């Protein structure tokens, strides 16, 4: 028992006295509100993003590329912004970027889409760093207050959030399918009505975000847990950007972070355009992504329930990677577009398998960062978004110039490298844990 991995043991142990002081405060309410708010916002944004490359053509592709380049660079300073504002305020402000991006689609042009994409890059960086920080903080507090296993609580909270978040693909694309089922995707009236419905949903999500409670210490008086002022925070910015990359643990999981972005961008930019649209049409993109979202949601919840520490994360991630590899190999070696029922079923089956992999990656990466980087949660989640958005931007910019076959080869190579690196990281951290435990025993 002495040799168990540190990551498998409770990371916070609440004393009986502390539990008496803080007993009764339940954070599951905040998880529910946060999850529903993200669902309402992203069912609109996600569906709009899925249509960008098919409805707005090159303008949509370039706009998304600009968005994720902006996202990448803004993520480098997002941890500082979140510390200064507090995670709740960052979450609320972040919703405005998504609202403006969907509003720009009412009159899509270079003069509306490019500025909206640039601002959304900033808004996305703070909302996602804020989300990771907030969810991890309330999970730890919940575990401490109720004397629970911290790793398990983090897994359950992330499982619920990512399951609800994944439903945005289901509901958003069902709305798209219903409103564009008569082939209105190219008409002004069809897309205008769709975007107005999406704006209404996002407004509700933004209002709901105000009802989550602030994390202990986020009272608006300054950066959480730190008395330093704005000038000192800005002076420490270069250190905040570089320090996470000096941690060997972060360097080892960078391929995993990048791959998570690659596989998402592949679905949005390549799969919908090259596989779904030729087989079942533009309106069928909504149906395929609804299937993708449904399986994503189921696997997010399931994977979260089974998460307890580093070894479980490694095993679950490997399973998701194998599932996605089966689709890549199918497309590369054996898939041929057919007519009839099979012609419709094949893209839906592929979407389901890809959704399984995405659900697994989302929950497990969030849990991994929460377990490994307890003392710099904002910085860890900022690095996640830096590498994810960089990978996504590369795919969107290369999409017009690279073949589907070449992209599939890249995905397979990156997947294999990611799996090997994840296993190596797990083994290395486990050996370090054994060494520490052995040293404690000798003392």
JOWO-V776710 format. One record per residue. N is the residue number from 0. RES is the residue in one letter. PSI is psi in whole degrees, 0 to 359 (none if undefined). D_CENTER is the distance of its C-alpha to the mean C-alpha in Angstrom with 2 decimals. Layout:
N:RES:PSI:D_CENTER
N:RES:PSI:D_CENTER
This chain:
0:X:332:34.80
1:X:335:35.06
2:X:9:33.06
3:X:146:29.86
4:X:136:26.73
5:X:325:25.95
6:X:343:22.31
7:X:341:23.70
8:X:160:25.84
9:X:132:25.07
10:X:341:23.93
11:X:130:25.54
12:X:113:28.86
13:X:131:30.08
14:X:158:33.83
15:X:322:35.88
16:X:317:37.04
17:X:323:33.60
18:X:325:32.59
19:X:322:35.67
20:X:319:34.81
21:X:6:31.26
22:X:147:31.70
23:X:342:30.67
24:X:114:27.60
25:X:131:24.88
26:X:2:21.25
27:X:330:20.18
28:X:317:21.17
29:X:326:18.58
30:X:317:15.78
31:X:313:17.23
32:X:314:17.53
33:X:316:14.10
34:X:316:12.64
35:X:321:15.27
36:X:314:14.85
37:X:323:11.23
38:X:313:12.58
39:X:324:15.51
40:X:315:13.85
41:X:345:11.26
42:X:330:13.88
43:X:308:15.83
44:X:316:13.58
45:X:315:11.96
46:X:321:15.54
47:X:319:16.96
48:X:320:14.73
49:X:332:15.79
50:X:350:19.34
51:X:311:19.35
52:X:341:20.67
53:X:323:23.14
54:X:313:24.48
55:X:3:24.45
56:X:229:25.09
57:X:325:25.16
58:X:318:24.43
59:X:317:21.11
60:X:313:20.21
61:X:322:21.38
62:X:318:19.73
63:X:323:16.25
64:X:315:17.30
65:X:318:18.53
66:X:312:15.43
67:X:337:13.27
68:X:315:16.29
69:X:318:16.52
70:X:316:12.87
71:X:310:13.68
72:X:320:16.93
73:X:332:16.01
74:X:337:13.35
75:X:333:16.51
76:X:0:18.08
77:X:323:15.27
78:X:322:16.08
79:X:315:19.67
80:X:317:19.05
81:X:321:17.15
82:X:321:20.00
83:X:319:22.59
84:X:331:21.32
85:X:147:19.89
86:X:324:16.43
87:X:313:17.71
88:X:323:19.32
89:X:321:16.34
90:X:316:14.32
91:X:312:17.38
92:X:323:17.99
93:X:331:14.51
94:X:334:15.12
95:X:327:18.16
96:X:320:16.54
97:X:322:14.96
98:X:313:18.40
99:X:325:20.30
100:X:315:18.44
101:X:322:19.24
102:X:324:22.68
103:X:334:23.30
104:X:350:23.03
105:X:328:26.15
106:X:71:28.08
107:X:121:26.15
108:X:171:27.87
109:X:330:27.39
110:X:342:28.46
111:X:318:25.87
112:X:321:22.80
113:X:309:22.90
114:X:321:23.18
115:X:322:20.54
116:X:319:18.10
117:X:314:19.10
118:X:322:18.69
119:X:328:15.29
120:X:318:14.20
121:X:312:15.54
122:X:319:14.31
123:X:322:10.62
124:X:319:11.09
125:X:328:12.78
126:X:325:10.85
127:X:324:7.60
128:X:320:10.14
129:X:320:12.09
130:X:311:9.68
131:X:318:9.25
132:X:314:12.98
133:X:312:14.13
134:X:320:12.76
135:X:319:14.04
136:X:316:17.25
137:X:333:18.15
138:X:316:17.54
139:X:317:19.95
140:X:319:22.33
141:X:317:22.41
142:X:318:23.19
143:X:313:25.85
144:X:329:27.45
145:X:8:27.81
146:X:39:28.52
147:X:163:25.68
148:X:118:24.01
149:X:316:21.17
150:X:321:19.10
151:X:319:19.56
152:X:318:18.69
153:X:318:15.39
154:X:316:14.70
155:X:314:16.00
156:X:316:14.21
157:X:324:10.73
158:X:315:12.10
159:X:314:13.29
160:X:310:10.35
161:X:332:8.01
162:X:314:11.30
163:X:319:12.10
164:X:318:8.91
165:X:334:9.51
166:X:345:13.02
167:X:327:12.37
168:X:323:12.94
169:X:303:16.05
170:X:318:17.59
171:X:318:16.77
172:X:335:18.15
173:X:322:21.04
174:X:316:21.99
175:X:315:21.94
176:X:320:24.00
177:X:318:26.45
178:X:336:27.05
179:X:17:27.29
180:X:339:29.01
181:X:20:32.28
182:X:30:31.03
183:X:7:30.54
184:X:339:27.50
185:X:356:29.86
186:X:151:31.77
187:X:318:31.44
188:X:320:32.03
189:X:310:29.37
190:X:326:26.48
191:X:314:27.82
192:X:317:27.91
193:X:313:24.37
194:X:326:23.02
195:X:320:25.21
196:X:318:23.85
197:X:319:20.27
198:X:323:21.47
199:X:315:23.09
200:X:318:19.99
201:X:325:18.04
202:X:318:21.10
203:X:318:21.12
204:X:320:17.51
205:X:316:18.46
206:X:317:21.65
207:X:328:20.07
208:X:334:17.89
209:X:343:21.28
210:X:356:22.13
211:X:149:19.80
212:X:150:21.91
213:X:151:21.71
214:X:147:21.14
215:X:127:24.55
216:X:343:25.77
217:X:79:23.87
218:X:11:27.04
219:X:6:26.78
220:X:356:29.35
221:X:186:27.33
222:X:142:24.48
223:X:125:23.39
224:X:13:25.69
225:X:135:27.47
226:X:358:30.67
227:X:151:30.27
228:X:186:30.55
229:X:317:28.88
230:X:314:31.14
231:X:323:30.48
232:X:317:26.71
233:X:323:26.98
234:X:331:29.35
235:X:1:26.94
236:X:311:24.09
237:X:321:24.95
238:X:322:25.07
239:X:327:21.66
240:X:318:20.18
241:X:323:22.32
242:X:313:22.57
243:X:328:19.22
244:X:351:20.18
245:X:353:23.52
246:X:120:22.10
247:X:328:22.66
248:X:319:19.85
249:X:317:17.26
250:X:323:19.15
251:X:332:19.17
252:X:1:15.44
253:X:316:14.77
254:X:323:15.33
255:X:318:12.67
256:X:317:10.06
257:X:319:11.71
258:X:324:12.01
259:X:324:8.39
260:X:320:8.51
261:X:314:11.99
262:X:329:11.58
263:X:314:9.27
264:X:326:11.88
265:X:317:14.61
266:X:313:13.98
267:X:317:13.86
268:X:321:16.70
269:X:310:18.85
270:X:313:18.64
271:X:324:19.14
272:X:316:21.84
273:X:336:23.69
274:X:306:23.55
275:X:308:22.93
276:X:312:24.89
277:X:331:28.01
278:X:315:28.14
279:X:11:27.62
280:X:169:27.45
281:X:318:25.13
282:X:336:25.28
283:X:345:24.23
284:X:320:20.79
285:X:317:20.02
286:X:317:21.40
287:X:318:19.63
288:X:335:16.16
289:X:318:17.25
290:X:315:18.07
291:X:312:14.78
292:X:323:13.05
293:X:313:15.78
294:X:326:15.48
295:X:315:11.71
296:X:314:12.53
297:X:315:15.55
298:X:329:14.12
299:X:312:11.31
300:X:316:14.28
301:X:313:16.61
302:X:322:14.75
303:X:323:14.14
304:X:332:17.88
305:X:0:18.91
306:X:126:17.07
307:X:340:19.77
308:X:193:19.56
309:X:319:19.19
310:X:319:21.37
311:X:323:19.61
312:X:314:16.19
313:X:315:18.00
314:X:315:19.69
315:X:318:16.79
316:X:318:14.73
317:X:320:18.02
318:X:317:18.47
319:X:322:15.25
320:X:322:16.22
321:X:318:19.71
322:X:313:18.70
323:X:324:16.96
324:X:326:19.93
325:X:325:22.28
326:X:316:20.99
327:X:317:21.21
328:X:322:24.72
329:X:313:25.73
330:X:324:24.98
331:X:324:26.62
332:X:329:29.69
333:X:349:30.51
334:X:133:28.93
335:X:134:31.36
336:X:130:31.00
337:X:170:33.42
338:X:175:34.74
339:X:202:35.10
340:X:318:33.05
341:X:324:31.65
342:X:328:30.58
343:X:323:28.38
344:X:320:27.31
345:X:308:26.13
346:X:326:23.17
347:X:322:22.14
348:X:316:22.43
349:X:317:20.35
350:X:320:17.59
351:X:315:17.78
352:X:318:17.59
353:X:324:14.66
354:X:323:12.81
355:X:312:13.99
356:X:319:12.59
357:X:319:9.01
358:X:319:9.31
359:X:313:10.88
360:X:317:8.64
361:X:310:5.56
362:X:318:8.45
363:X:324:10.57
364:X:316:8.83
365:X:317:8.23
366:X:320:11.80
367:X:313:13.12
368:X:321:12.40
369:X:324:13.85
370:X:322:16.83
371:X:332:17.67
372:X:62:17.34
373:X:327:18.91
374:X:359:20.89
375:X:62:18.38
376:X:316:15.13
377:X:316:14.50
378:X:321:15.41
379:X:314:13.25
380:X:334:9.92
381:X:318:11.55
382:X:322:12.25
383:X:313:8.76
384:X:330:8.16
385:X:309:11.75
386:X:324:11.61
387:X:309:8.58
388:X:326:10.21
389:X:316:13.57
390:X:318:13.09
391:X:316:11.94
392:X:319:14.91
393:X:317:17.25
394:X:316:16.69
395:X:322:17.35
396:X:327:20.37
397:X:342:21.75
398:X:316:21.31
399:X:345:24.72
400:X:357:26.50
401:X:144:25.35
402:X:162:26.30
403:X:320:24.18
404:X:317:26.03
405:X:320:25.25
406:X:321:21.51
407:X:321:21.71
408:X:317:23.66
409:X:316:21.13
410:X:318:18.36
411:X:318:20.80
412:X:315:21.90
413:X:323:18.48
414:X:314:17.60
415:X:317:20.96
416:X:320:20.65
417:X:316:17.27
418:X:315:18.83
419:X:319:21.96
420:X:323:20.32
421:X:317:18.36
422:X:320:21.71
423:X:317:23.54
424:X:315:21.31
425:X:316:21.78
426:X:318:25.50
427:X:314:25.94
428:X:326:24.42
429:X:318:26.46
430:X:321:29.59
431:X:322:29.05
432:X:317:28.79
433:X:320:32.02
434:X:317:33.74
435:X:317:32.94
436:X:322:34.08
437:X:320:37.21
438:X:318:38.04
439:X:320:37.74
440:X:319:39.99
441:X:324:42.64
442:X:none:42.72
